[in-house]
Amino acid sequence: MLLTLLVVSILVNYIDRGALSVAIPAIDAEFSMTPTQKGLLLSVFFWSYALLQLPAGWLVDRYDVKWVYAGGYLIWTIATVMTGFVGGFAALLAARLLLGLGESAAYPAISRLIVENFPEHKRGTANALIDAGTKIGPALSILAGGLLVDQFGWRSLFIVLGFGSFIWLLPWIHYVPSRPRQATTTTEQAPADRPTLAQVALHRSVWGTSLGMFSLGYVWYFLLTWLPSYLMDVHDLNLKETAVSAALPFLAMAASSVFWGWAADRMIQRGHSATFARKSISLSGLAIAAVLLIAASQAQSATVCIGLLTGACCALGMFTANVWAMTQTLAGPAAGSWTGIQNCIGNMGGVVSPLVAGWSVGQTGTYQAAFYVAAGVMAMGIAAYLFMVGPIQEIHWQKEPRAGESHE
């Protein structure tokens, strides 16, 4: 039941955040935005979402994760409903900032719950199922959202999504205990013995996984925010065609993520180290995705372009299936704090990529430069994992002395 609720919550999370990308042509028609304004609107969510990862990680490591997550969920559903009633560009920006505030609780809370409830050899599958929700969400948002916007206008999309999302809170409050179950890891520490946020932030591997997450965040949010506009502008697809075509890469990525999370778990069960299983799959995926993304940017046919983008997203699924399992194993009792730091830095990619894409399209009139930059950022992510992230095994955090204690 817990895993089901987590998957559904992250599905809703990504439907709500991704709705803007399919609605933005209609919003643009109403508010007459420039390409730079469109980039700002697509980026502003990540300002609050990324920066609030740090306090969110601290909260879920020290307070009842059930209620921290429920509070964040409530805030983001309210923000989604508000989006459907805004009267101007400034109010739309404010609603997106509020959405980021609420959704910042999601990944730190989920990581904390997975560490407490799933052993290492099951985390790949658990994370992959949750990750599949992050891909099915945008696919549904683009597919169903595009059809809804086409028939009833963009405001109806946010109103329906927002009010419908409230339903999830009922089973969450009813079925999830107020105190998390006893952790399955043998090294779980009492809250007083957990490493401080400063200890976690200074660890080399934290920065390696965070830079790797930045590379994923950059390319993922570039696709999430600009893919519908790209298909309509460059390949002349209409809204209905875009709704179907842009959904395919995200659905393929969901299936790929589930498969490769399961595959890494099987490799570990058969005796391979977590380091070999998860790193080899993840980094191969980033490399393949970078090559296919460049190829897609040069495709003349819409069909070929969508096929290459689908392949690139399948390769990204190799990385997304295992990235959080690596973090959770490394962090152990610091899963919430580490996740907060990693997601903060990772989602700076979401801040930067829509702005860079908007600026480059405005300056050059093409999308090619934006695709090349995304591929280069993925190469940086590969280097970060190779040279900064150590073996995938739980770090033994040294307890800092309390006031009056010594290191004797």
N, C-alpha and C positions, 0 to 999 in steps of 0.2 A: 504493500500500500504506500509506504514512504517513497519508494522509487517512482511509482506511478504518479504520485502527486508532484514530485520534483520535475519529472519530465513534462507533465501538463503545464506546470507553472512557467517553465522556461519556454515552452511552446507559445504560451500567451505573451510572455515577455517579448519575444522576437516578432510576434505578429504585431504587437502594439508599437514597437519601435520602428518596424519596417514599413508600416502603413504609409508613412510620409512619402517614401520613394515613389510609390505608384500614384499617390494623390497629387504630387507636386506639379504635374502639367496643368491640372485643373486649378490648383491654388495659384499658380503663376498667372493663369488667365484672369483670375479675380484680382490679384494684388499687383500685377504687372512688375514682376521682379526681374532684376538683371542677373546674368550668370553668377556674379560675385555674391549677390544676395541669396541666390539659390544655394550656393556653396555654404554660406553662413548658416542658413536655416538647417541644412543637412548636417552641419557640424556641431551646432550649439548644444544638442543633447549630450554630446560626449564631454563637454566642459564640466558639467555637474556630475555626470556619471563617472568619469575618470577620477576626478579630484576627491569625490566622496567614498571611493573604494577604501581609502586608508581608515577613516573612522568606522566604516561598515565592518571591515576586518577586525578591528579592535573590539567592536561591540559583540560580534558573534563568538569571539573567543572568551568573552567574560560574562555575557548575559544569556538568558534563555533564547536560543536560536529560533525556536518556534515563533515567539512573539516579535523578535527583531524582523524576521522575514515577513510575517503577516503585516506588520506596520509598513514595511517598504512596498509590499504588494498593493496595499490599500492606497497608498499615495500615488503609485503609478497608474492605477486604474482611474482614479479621480482626474489625473492629468490627461489621460486619453479622452475622457468624456469632455473635459474643458476644451480640448483642441477643436471639437466639433462646433463650439459656440463662439470662438474668437471673432473679434470684429476688425482686426488689423494685423499688420506684420509684427509689431512689437508684442502684442498679446500672444501671437503664435510662438514667438521666440521664448516668452515666459513659460508657456505650457510645455515646451520641449525641455526647458531647464528643469521644471518640476518632474517631468517624466524621468529624466536622468537621476534626480535625487532618489526617487522611489526605487528604480531598478538597480541602483548601486548595491543594494543589500543582497541581490540574488546569488552571485557567484561565491562570495565569502561564506554565505549561509550554506550553500550546496556543498562546497568543499568540506566545511566543518562536519556536516552530516555524513558525507561519504567516508571520511576518515573514521568516524565513530561507529559506522555500521557495516563497512565492507573491508575485508582483508585485501592485501596487495593483488593476489591473483584473480580477484573479481572486480577490481576497480576499473580496468580497461573497458569491460562491457558496460558497467554502470555509467561511467563517464561518456561512453559512446552513445548510449541511449539518450542521455541528457543532451549531448551534442547534436544528436539527430533532431531533437526538438528545436534547436537553434537554427537548423536548416529548413525543416518542414515549416516552421513558423513564417519565415520570409516567403517561402514558396506559396503558402496559403494566402499570405497577405497580398502578394502580387496577383495571384490567380483570382481568388474570390474578391479581393479588394478592387482589382481592376474592373471586374464585371459590375460590382456594386457602385463604384464611382461612375461608370459609364451609364448606368440606369438611373441612379438616384442622386448623384452629386457627391463631392468629396466629404462634405460634413457628415453625411449619413454613415460613412465608413467608421469614423471615430466614435460617433455616438453609439452605434451598434456594438463595436468592439469593447468600448468602455463599460457599458452596462452589462454586457454578457460576461465580462471577465470577473465580475464580483462573485459569481457562483462558486468559483474555486475556493474561496475563503471558508465556505461551510464545511466541506470534508476536512480541510486542513485543521481547522479549530477542533473539530469533533474527533478525528482519528489520531492526530499526532500528539503524543504526550507532552506535557509542559516541560518535563525534564527529559533530555535525550537518553536513549538506552546506553547501557554500559558499553564503552568502546570495545571494538574487537581487537584493536592493537594492544600488544602487551606492554608497550612503552608509554601508554597514556599517562599524563601527569596531572596532578591536581592544579587548579587554576593558579595557585600561588607559586607553583614551580615552573610554570610555562615561561619561555623566553620573552623578554620585553620586545616591544615593537622596534626599538633601536637595535637590539641584538639581531633581529631578523633582517632588518634593512641593511645592515653592514655586511651580510654574508655574500660572498662572491657569486654563489650559485643563484641567489635571488635575482641578482642583476642579469645573469645570463638568461634565466627563464623569462625575465621581464622583457629583455630586448627581443627574445624570440617571440614573445606574445605581442610585442609592438609590431613586428613584421606581419604576423597573422592579422592583427587588428587593422593594419593599414590596408592590406589587400582585400580583406573580408568586407570592411565597411566601404571601400571604394566600389566593390561590386554591389553591395547592398543598397547604396545610396544613388549610384550613377548608372547602373546597368539598364534600368528601364529607359532613362533618357537617352543613353547611348544607342540602344536598339531602335528607338524612334527617330533620333536625329541622323544617325549614320546609315542605317539599313532600311529606313522608311517604313517601319512597321507601325500599324495603327495600335490603339490602346488594347483592343481585344487580342491581337496577335502578340503584343508585348506581354500581356498577362500570362499567356500560355508559354511563350518562348523563354521568358526570364525566370519562370518557375522551375524549368527543367534542371538547370545546373544546381539549384539548391536541393531539389529532391534527390538528385544523384549523389550529392555530397552527403546527405543524410544516410543513404544506404551504404556508401563507402565507409563512413565513420563507424557505423555499427559493425561492419565486417572487419575492419582493421583493429578496432578495439578488442573484438573477440579473438582475432588472430594473435595479437600480442599476448593476451591472457593465456592462450593455448601454448605459445612458445615458452612462457614462464613456467607453466605447469609441466612441460616436458623437459625442464632442466636448464633452459637458457636464462641468463641473467636478465633482470629488468632493464639494466643499462643497454644491453645489446638489443633486446626485443623492442623496447619503446623508442630508443634513439634511432636505430637503423630504419625503422618504418617511418618515423616522423620526419627525419631529415631528407629521406628519399622523396617523400611527398612534397616537401617544399621545393626541392630542386626541379621535379617534374612540373609542378604547377607554374613555376617561373617561366620555363621554356614554352609551355602551352599558352600562357597568357600573352607572351610576345607574339606567338603565331596567330592567336585570335585577333589581335589588334591589326594585323595586316590582311586578314581574310576579306575578300571582295564579296563573297556570297554570304547572305544572312544564315543560311543553313550550315555552311562550314564554320562560320564564326560561333554559332550556338553549340555546334558539336565540340569545337576546341575549348570553349568556355566550360562546357559540361565535363570534359576531360580534366581541365585544370581544377575544377571544384572537386572532382573525385580524388585527385591527388592531394588537395588541401585536406580532405577528409582523413587521409593517413596521418596527418599532423594533429588535427583537432581531436581525433579519437584518443590520443595518448598524452597530449600536452598536460592536461589536468591530473592524470594519473601520476605522471612524473612529479609534478609539484606536490601532490598530496603525500606521496611516499617520502620525498625529501623533507617536507615540513613536519610531518608527524603532529605533535601537539600544537604547533604554530600554524596549522593549516589556514585558519581564518586570516591571520595577520599577513602571512606570505601571499595568500590569494589576493588580499586587498592591495598590497604593493604591486604584485604582478599585473592585476587587472587595471590598476591605476595607470601604470606605464603603458600597458598593452593598449588601453583604450585611448591613449594619446594619439595612436594611429588613427582612431576614429575622428579625433579632432582635426588632425592634419590632412588626411587624405581627401575628404570632401572639399576642403579649402584649396588644396593644391590642384585637384582636378578642375574645380570651378575656375581657378585663375588661369590654368593652362589652356582650357577650352576657350575662355574669353580672349586670351592673348593670341592663340594660334589658329583657332577655328577648327581644330581636330582633337581627337582623344588619344592619339598615339603616344604623345609624351607622357600622359598619365599612366598608360599601361606599362611603359618602360620603367618609370619610377617605381611602380608597384613591384615589378620583377626584381629590381635592384634592392629594394627593401627586404624582400624574401631572402636574397643572398646574404644580407647582413644577419638575418635570423639564424641561418645555418651556421655561420661563423660563431655566433654567440653561444649556441649549444655545444659546438665542437671544442671551443677554447675556454669557456667560462663555467660550464655546468659539469660538476663532478659525477661520480658514479651514482646511479639511481638507487639510493638506499637511505634510510632514515638518518638524519643528522642528529648527533648526540649533542644537544644544546647544554652548555655549561650554565648552571644556576648562578645568577648574580647574587652577591651577599646582600642581605637586608641591613637596614640601619642597626648598628651595634654589633653586627657579625663581622668576622674576619675570614681570610682565606687559609687560616692555619689548618 
